[in-house]
Amino acid sequence: MIWTILALLTVLSYLHYMYFNILFRKGLGKTRTDLNFTREKVSVIVAARNEEETIVYLLLSLLNQSYPRDLFEVIIADDGSEDQTAGLVNEFIERFGNLKLIQVTDRDKVISAKKNALSQAIAASSGDIILTTDADCMVGRDWISSHVVQFTADTDMVAGFSRTRLDWEKSNLAGKFDHFDSLLLFMAAAGAINSGKIFSCSGQNLAYRRQAYDKIGGFRSIAHLISGDDVNLMQLMGRNNLKIRFNLQPGNFVLTRAVSKWREIINQRSRWASNMKWQVQLNPEFFFYLSSVLIITILPWIIIFKYWYLALIIMLTRGMGDLYFIKKGFQVFGILKKRLKFYPVWFIFQPFYMLMVTLLGLISVYKWKR
């Protein structure tokens, strides 16, 4: 009986998964032609803690934007750094009048230090549009401009694409896996959002109207969650019927720090996976999608001992569907096709990695550097 139940669960999850696979691929092919060419005041918000190794590169990229300097400000929220982060920012402030530094307070009194830092920075900002990225990222010269044009009258939030700064040829296996896996996560997020499914995004590249942020009460209702300053915020936007879109313009793409250690990858993904349990309340459809992904990734390797033919058919057709979707994503985001050769490696590693990060995330076993 148990084998029959597992087989049935696998088949149902497979059908559910493949439906979204097709839907997301169509979403990747959707390009928006309705753009807003009105110049609006923008506030770029960055929460930083002990980022002396990366903050200079971020500031150089932010303060040399093609967007009019008098229409945007950059606010760095120093969240109790114990290194030279604040000092480096102050050196830039002497030369750039649109750069501000705030010292975050009450860090030890909150569960989510990052949400606390972002909240205080947003409260100190004046822009009509809020843009966020991380202190270990770099943005292109047209990053702000490419975001602003997406904010048509009915748009409240815009998610963007990010990838790691990786020398593929010199990188180790962990670095390549992280790079490839991150690409797939962003492809799925883009396909979902452009298909009307408000599933996922990243604070590495995110923008929203201040009015929309205020409407949902900011981070107040999710302040008790240690992470999720991006995904859970987006879910709140979706629950309030606010309009969200994904920006596919290359000028919007962000580069982030590459990860080359398995321990760091597992810790990061476990933190992300910890948000899964909250999706039951925030977005049940997203929760069931994540459950289907988990089941279709792991169960075929179990039922293969009883129904080997069914397991092989599911793994083969799912693999072909994924590859078809990934090829479309590589085309949309301009990723070198030769990196598709890594797909079989990712496919084999995925079940073990996904099982581990899901379990660790559900029981909240991870380190949060903030």
C-alpha positions as CSV (number, residue, x, y, z in Angstrom):
1,M,0.0,0.0,0.0
2,I,2.8,2.4,0.9
3,W,4.5,1.9,-2.5
4,T,1.2,2.7,-4.3
5,I,0.7,5.9,-2.3
6,L,4.2,7.0,-3.0
7,A,3.8,6.3,-6.7
8,L,0.5,8.1,-6.8
9,L,2.0,11.1,-5.0
10,T,4.9,11.1,-7.4
11,V,2.6,11.1,-10.5
12,L,0.4,13.9,-9.1
13,S,3.4,16.0,-8.2
14,Y,4.9,15.4,-11.6
15,L,1.8,16.6,-13.4
16,H,1.6,19.7,-11.1
17,Y,5.3,20.4,-11.6
18,M,5.2,20.0,-15.4
19,Y,2.2,22.4,-15.6
20,F,4.2,25.1,-14.0
21,N,7.3,24.2,-16.0
22,I,5.3,25.0,-19.2
23,L,3.7,28.1,-17.6
24,F,7.0,29.5,-16.5
25,R,8.6,29.0,-19.9
26,K,5.8,31.0,-21.5
27,G,6.3,33.6,-18.9
28,L,9.9,34.0,-19.8
29,G,8.9,34.7,-23.4
30,K,6.6,37.6,-22.4
31,T,8.1,41.1,-22.9
32,R,6.4,44.2,-21.7
33,T,6.1,47.2,-24.1
34,D,4.2,49.5,-21.8
35,L,6.9,51.6,-20.1
36,N,7.0,54.7,-18.0
37,F,9.3,57.5,-19.2
38,T,8.4,59.9,-16.4
39,R,11.4,60.7,-14.1
40,E,10.6,59.9,-10.5
41,K,12.5,60.4,-7.3
42,V,14.3,57.2,-6.3
43,S,15.8,56.0,-3.0
44,V,18.4,53.2,-3.2
45,I,18.4,51.4,0.2
46,V,21.3,49.1,1.3
47,A,21.6,47.4,4.7
48,A,25.3,46.7,5.4
49,R,27.1,45.0,8.3
50,N,30.9,44.4,8.1
51,E,31.1,44.8,4.4
52,E,34.4,46.7,4.1
53,E,35.6,44.2,1.4
54,T,32.7,44.9,-1.0
55,I,31.0,48.2,-0.1
56,V,33.4,50.3,-2.3
57,Y,32.6,48.4,-5.4
58,L,28.9,48.8,-4.8
59,L,29.1,52.5,-4.1
60,L,31.2,53.1,-7.3
61,S,28.5,51.3,-9.3
62,L,25.6,53.1,-7.5
63,L,27.0,56.6,-7.7
64,N,27.9,56.5,-11.3
65,Q,24.4,55.8,-12.7
66,S,23.0,57.2,-15.9
67,Y,19.9,58.4,-14.0
68,P,20.0,62.1,-13.1
69,R,21.9,62.5,-9.8
70,D,19.4,65.0,-8.5
71,L,16.6,62.5,-8.8
72,F,18.1,59.7,-6.7
73,E,19.7,59.2,-3.3
74,V,21.7,56.3,-1.9
75,I,21.2,55.4,1.8
76,I,23.5,52.9,3.5
77,A,22.1,51.6,6.7
78,D,25.1,50.6,8.8
79,D,23.8,47.8,11.0
80,G,26.4,47.9,13.8
81,S,29.5,47.2,11.6
82,E,32.7,46.3,13.5
83,D,35.0,47.0,10.6
84,Q,35.7,50.0,8.3
85,T,32.3,49.9,6.5
86,A,31.1,53.2,7.9
87,G,34.4,54.9,7.4
88,L,34.6,53.9,3.7
89,V,31.0,55.2,3.2
90,N,31.9,58.5,4.8
91,E,34.8,59.0,2.4
92,F,32.3,58.8,-0.5
93,I,29.9,61.2,1.3
94,E,32.5,63.9,1.1
95,R,32.4,63.7,-2.7
96,F,28.8,62.7,-3.4
97,G,25.9,64.8,-2.0
98,N,23.3,62.2,-2.8
99,L,24.8,59.6,-0.5
100,K,23.7,59.2,3.1
101,L,24.8,57.0,6.0
102,I,22.5,56.1,8.9
103,Q,23.5,54.2,12.0
104,V,20.8,51.6,12.8
105,T,19.4,51.5,16.3
106,D,17.7,48.7,18.3
107,R,19.5,45.9,16.5
108,D,19.5,43.7,19.6
109,K,15.8,44.3,20.3
110,V,14.5,42.7,17.0
111,I,14.3,39.3,15.5
112,S,15.2,40.3,12.0
113,A,18.0,42.8,12.1
114,K,18.0,43.3,8.3
115,K,14.3,44.2,8.2
116,N,15.0,46.6,11.1
117,A,17.8,48.2,9.1
118,L,15.8,48.5,5.9
119,S,12.8,49.9,7.8
120,Q,14.9,52.7,9.4
121,A,16.6,53.5,6.1
122,I,13.3,53.7,4.2
123,A,11.9,55.9,7.0
124,A,14.8,58.3,6.4
125,S,14.4,58.3,2.6
126,S,12.4,60.6,0.4
127,G,12.0,58.7,-2.9
128,D,8.7,57.7,-4.4
129,I,10.3,54.5,-5.6
130,I,12.5,52.3,-3.3
131,L,15.3,50.2,-4.8
132,T,17.1,47.6,-2.8
133,T,20.3,45.6,-3.3
134,D,22.9,44.0,-1.1
135,A,26.2,45.4,0.0
136,D,28.1,42.6,-1.8
137,C,26.5,43.3,-5.1
138,M,27.4,45.5,-8.1
139,V,24.9,47.1,-10.5
140,G,25.1,48.3,-14.0
141,R,25.2,51.9,-15.1
142,D,21.5,51.8,-16.2
143,W,20.2,49.9,-13.2
144,I,18.1,52.7,-11.8
145,S,16.8,53.8,-15.2
146,S,15.8,50.3,-16.2
147,H,13.8,49.9,-13.0
148,V,12.0,53.2,-13.2
149,V,10.7,52.7,-16.7
150,Q,9.0,49.5,-15.5
151,F,6.8,51.5,-13.0
152,T,3.7,52.2,-15.1
153,A,0.6,53.6,-13.3
154,D,-0.6,50.1,-12.3
155,T,2.8,48.7,-11.2
156,D,3.7,48.5,-7.5
157,M,6.7,46.2,-7.4
158,V,9.4,45.2,-9.9
159,A,11.7,42.2,-9.3
160,G,15.0,41.8,-11.1
161,F,17.7,39.3,-12.1
162,S,20.9,38.6,-10.3
163,R,23.8,36.2,-10.9
164,T,27.2,35.5,-9.2
165,R,30.4,37.1,-10.4
166,L,32.1,33.8,-11.3
167,D,35.1,32.8,-13.3
168,W,33.5,29.6,-14.6
169,E,36.7,28.0,-15.9
170,K,38.6,28.6,-12.6
171,S,35.7,27.9,-10.2
172,N,35.4,24.7,-8.2
173,L,32.4,22.4,-8.2
174,A,30.6,24.2,-5.4
175,G,30.9,27.6,-7.1
176,K,29.6,26.2,-10.4
177,F,26.7,24.5,-8.6
178,D,25.7,27.7,-6.7
179,H,26.0,29.7,-10.0
180,F,23.9,27.3,-12.0
181,D,21.3,26.7,-9.3
182,S,20.9,30.4,-8.7
183,L,20.3,31.0,-12.4
184,L,17.5,28.4,-12.4
185,L,15.9,30.0,-9.3
186,F,15.8,33.4,-11.0
187,M,14.5,31.9,-14.2
188,A,11.6,30.3,-12.3
189,A,10.9,33.5,-10.4
190,A,10.8,35.5,-13.7
191,G,8.6,33.0,-15.5
192,A,6.3,32.8,-12.5
193,I,5.8,36.6,-12.0
194,N,5.4,37.2,-15.7
195,S,2.7,34.5,-15.7
196,G,0.8,36.2,-12.9
197,K,2.1,33.9,-10.2
198,I,3.6,35.8,-7.3
199,F,6.1,33.3,-6.0
200,S,9.7,34.5,-5.5
201,C,12.2,37.3,-5.8
202,S,15.5,38.5,-4.3
203,G,16.4,41.6,-2.3
204,Q,19.6,41.7,-4.4
205,N,17.5,43.4,-7.1
206,L,14.1,44.6,-6.0
207,A,12.1,47.8,-6.3
208,Y,8.7,49.0,-5.0
209,R,6.6,52.1,-4.7
210,R,6.7,53.8,-1.3
211,Q,2.9,54.0,-1.4
212,A,2.7,50.2,-1.8
213,Y,5.1,49.7,1.0
214,D,3.1,51.9,3.3
215,K,-0.2,50.3,2.2
216,I,0.9,46.9,3.5
217,G,2.4,48.3,6.7
218,G,6.0,47.7,5.6
219,F,7.7,44.8,7.3
220,R,5.5,45.1,10.4
221,S,3.4,41.9,9.9
222,I,6.5,39.8,9.0
223,A,8.9,41.3,11.5
224,H,8.8,38.1,13.6
225,L,10.4,36.2,10.7
226,I,14.2,36.3,10.7
227,S,14.5,36.4,6.9
228,G,12.1,37.1,4.0
229,D,12.7,40.8,3.6
230,D,12.1,40.1,-0.1
231,V,10.0,37.0,-0.7
232,N,7.6,37.5,2.2
233,L,7.3,41.2,1.4
234,M,6.4,40.3,-2.2
235,Q,3.8,37.9,-0.9
236,L,2.2,40.6,1.2
237,M,2.1,42.8,-1.9
238,G,0.4,40.0,-3.8
239,R,-2.2,39.4,-1.0
240,N,-3.1,43.0,-1.3
241,N,-3.7,42.7,-5.0
242,L,-0.8,45.0,-5.9
243,K,0.7,44.7,-9.4
244,I,4.1,43.0,-9.6
245,R,6.2,42.5,-12.7
246,F,9.7,41.1,-13.5
247,N,12.2,43.2,-15.3
248,L,13.9,41.3,-18.2
249,Q,16.0,44.3,-19.4
250,P,19.7,43.5,-19.4
251,G,20.5,46.9,-18.0
252,N,18.7,45.8,-14.8
253,F,20.9,42.7,-14.1
254,V,22.9,42.6,-10.9
255,L,26.1,40.8,-10.1
256,T,26.6,39.4,-6.6
257,R,29.5,37.7,-4.7
258,A,30.3,34.2,-5.8
259,V,30.1,31.4,-3.3
260,S,32.7,28.6,-3.4
261,K,32.1,26.5,-0.3
262,W,29.4,23.9,0.1
263,R,28.9,24.9,3.8
264,E,28.1,28.4,2.8
265,I,25.7,27.3,0.0
266,I,23.8,24.9,2.3
267,N,23.5,27.6,5.0
268,Q,22.2,30.2,2.5
269,R,19.7,27.8,0.9
270,S,18.5,26.5,4.3
271,R,17.8,30.1,5.3
272,W,15.8,30.6,2.1
273,A,14.0,27.2,2.6
274,S,13.0,28.4,6.1
275,N,10.4,30.7,4.4
276,M,8.6,27.7,2.9
277,K,6.6,26.9,6.1
278,W,5.3,30.5,6.1
279,Q,3.9,30.3,2.6
280,V,1.0,28.1,3.8
281,Q,-0.4,31.3,5.2
282,L,1.1,33.9,2.8
283,N,0.6,32.1,-0.5
284,P,-0.7,28.5,-0.4
285,E,-0.3,28.0,-4.1
286,F,3.4,28.8,-3.8
287,F,3.7,26.3,-0.9
288,F,2.1,23.5,-3.0
289,Y,4.4,24.3,-5.9
290,L,7.4,24.1,-3.6
291,S,6.1,20.8,-2.3
292,S,5.7,19.4,-5.8
293,V,9.3,20.4,-6.6
294,L,10.5,18.7,-3.5
295,I,8.5,15.5,-4.2
296,I,9.3,15.2,-7.8
297,T,13.0,15.7,-7.1
298,I,13.3,13.1,-4.3
299,L,10.5,10.4,-4.6
300,P,11.4,9.1,-8.1
301,W,14.8,7.9,-6.6
302,I,12.8,6.0,-3.9
303,I,10.0,4.4,-6.0
304,I,12.6,3.3,-8.5
305,F,13.1,0.2,-6.3
306,K,9.5,-0.8,-6.8
307,Y,8.3,0.9,-10.0
308,W,11.6,1.4,-11.9
309,Y,9.9,2.0,-15.2
310,L,7.6,4.7,-13.8
311,A,10.5,6.4,-12.0
312,L,12.7,6.4,-15.1
313,I,9.9,7.8,-17.3
314,I,9.2,10.6,-14.8
315,M,12.9,11.4,-14.4
316,L,13.6,11.4,-18.1
317,T,10.6,13.5,-19.1
318,R,11.1,15.9,-16.2
319,G,14.7,16.3,-17.2
320,M,13.9,17.0,-20.8
321,G,11.2,19.6,-19.7
322,D,13.7,21.3,-17.4
323,L,16.3,21.4,-20.1
324,Y,13.9,22.9,-22.5
325,F,13.0,25.6,-19.9
326,I,16.6,26.2,-19.0
327,K,17.6,26.8,-22.6
328,K,14.9,29.4,-22.9
329,G,16.1,31.0,-19.7
330,F,19.7,31.1,-20.9
331,Q,18.5,32.8,-24.1
332,V,16.5,35.4,-22.2
333,F,19.3,36.3,-19.7
334,G,22.2,36.0,-22.1
335,I,23.9,33.1,-20.4
336,L,26.6,31.2,-22.3
337,K,25.1,28.0,-23.8
338,K,28.2,25.9,-23.0
339,R,27.3,26.1,-19.3
340,L,24.4,23.9,-20.1
341,K,26.9,21.0,-20.0
342,F,26.7,21.4,-16.2
343,Y,23.0,20.4,-16.2
344,P,23.6,16.6,-15.7
345,V,25.8,17.4,-12.7
346,W,23.2,19.7,-11.2
347,F,20.5,17.1,-11.8
348,I,22.3,14.4,-10.0
349,F,23.3,16.6,-7.0
350,Q,19.9,18.3,-6.7
351,P,17.9,15.5,-4.7
352,F,20.6,15.3,-2.0
353,Y,21.1,19.0,-1.7
354,M,17.4,19.8,-1.8
355,L,16.5,17.2,0.9
356,M,19.2,18.6,3.1
357,V,18.4,22.3,2.8
358,T,14.6,21.7,3.2
359,L,15.0,19.7,6.4
360,L,17.5,22.3,7.8
361,G,15.3,25.1,6.8
362,L,12.1,23.7,8.3
363,I,13.8,23.3,11.7
364,S,15.7,26.6,11.3
365,V,19.2,25.2,11.5
366,Y,21.3,27.8,9.8
367,K,23.5,30.8,10.7
368,W,22.3,34.4,9.9
369,K,25.3,36.7,9.8
370,R,23.2,39.7,10.6
